[in-house]
Amino acid sequence: QPSPPPPPSPPPATPPQKPPYPPFTPPLTNKPPSTNKVKLDLVWGIRGIKRDSKTSLFSQDRGTPLFDANFDMASPAFQQTMLEMCQLVEDKAVAQGIALQIVSCFMRTFREYLSYYKDGNLTFPVQDRTEFELAFNEFLEFAPVWKGDVGVEPIPGSSDVRAVWARTRLATPMSQSVSSQMSWSMYKKWEKFVDKFNKDMPPEVGPVFHTTDIWVRMISERLAVQGTVMSILVSMLCAVCAIFLFTGDLLLSMITLLNLAVIVACELGVFVLMGWKVGIVEAIGLTILVGLSCDFGLHIAEAYNQSPYNNRKDRTTDCISRMGSAICSAAFTTVLGVIPMVFCTLQIFVKFGIIIPTSMLLSVFFGLHFFTPLLMFCGPEVHESKDLQPETIQGKLRIVRAFLLGTTGRRLLTGTLLGLIIMLAIEEARSLFLKRVDVGVTVALLAILTACIMIKRETVDTSPKTEESSLRNSSHHSSDIA
């Protein structure tokens, strides 16, 4: 009889499957203390951003990144360097108070991936480039959550891609509403931390830089404040130069500068009382109010300088009697002209409707009640003594001053020549002048020609003015004797 068939063999045992690796889960096992904390990126492989004239302020295109050609993520040096940075942040940055914890460090997870899934066939750092690229691509497919931390671009003439940048993200103690002052302090600490790490960095690794949106906001606010302060200083300097150009008296120009500084300080106090922060409108308004504020002071200073009297009290009384009503009338009409702007819908017009009348009122008030007493107390006087004879040093200095700054035309000519000398002495100004040398030469020649015409006319008109001034002085002297 035939033997019975053998019993079926048992199915082969399937190898045990490894449990899912943590990359399938979110990389953060301990979340940051608050989602409001600022995240900071440490980036390798980018040298800067190329922005051309087509990149507008409101465009979504913020420029083209400039990649570091020497950056090589497959090099063992970079793999080890990035891992050391992650450890350094946890050890030192957290201790220094500039970081809370690492949010994402894909190189650390990649090392654990190699030891878990490759069974020791690949060790970290991977030495062979081909093996690294294959293992890393498998790692990204296995854990796509890390794809946002690596940037790739296609290789020309090939279907493959290469990594051009990499980043590590961490949480900082700063909140989203941090002030620019505190963020500036944190920025300097991170600059020191990163500069120390970048010392003697191999070329294939390249320098790492830190970036976050808070830095952009902080630098924008600081530049706005610094630009506003610089514009105020430049405007005040130009105003003083204009006053000196028209009066030719340095002491009178300094007194006018003091009056102007007090007006600007009071206007800033108005900004604080209104609860305004320094923005684009406020920055423009501060620059404009310098010109508005120096206008009345310049009129008073010019009238004081042209007064026929010698004593400072008499000169002040004379200039106010001639200019006081005109200044008040000009301020009154300007205020009436801009008051309707206060009722506008657009806030830019509303703020200008407040800034301009305020600066007018402050200019008139300080011009009549601060600048005028200063002129009576320490204004320049006209001295006719033997110390100012041509044979003395004071007399020679007075002759030089009269030759260079004696009239408006002479002051314009002296200022133009001095400006040309200073501009040619400064490298940045010289390069700008040489780029548009035709415009610069034309403006300089027009200024010199205008000054020469003014000097010629002033020379012709000197005799009648001198006789009139002598008559006024003798009349005033006679009234004093009487």
Secondary structure, DSSP 4 states (H G I P E B T S, - for coil): -PPPPPPPPPPPPPPPPPPPPGGGS-S-SS--S-TTEEEEEEEESEEEEE--TT--TT-S---EEEE-TT--TTSHHHHHHHHHHHHHIIIIIHHHTS--EEEE-HHHHHHHHHHHHSTTSS-SSP--HHHHHHHHHHHHHH-GGGGGGEEEEEPTTSS-EEEEEEEEEEEEEEETT--HHHHHHHHHHHHHHHHHHTTT--TTT--EEEE-HHHHHHHHHHHHHHHHHHHHHHHHHHHHHHHHHHH--HHHHHHHHHHHHHHHHHHHHHHHHHT----HHHHHHHHHHHHHHHHHHHHHHHHHHT-S-SSHHHHHHHHHHHHHHHHHHHHHHHHHHHGGGGG-SSHHHHHHHHHHHHHHHHHHHHIIIIIHHHHHHH------SGGGSTTSHHHHHHHHHHHHHSSHHHHHHHHHHHHHHHHHHSHHHHHHHHHTHHHHHHHHHHHHHHHHHHHHHHHHTHHHHHHHHHHHHHHHHHHHH-
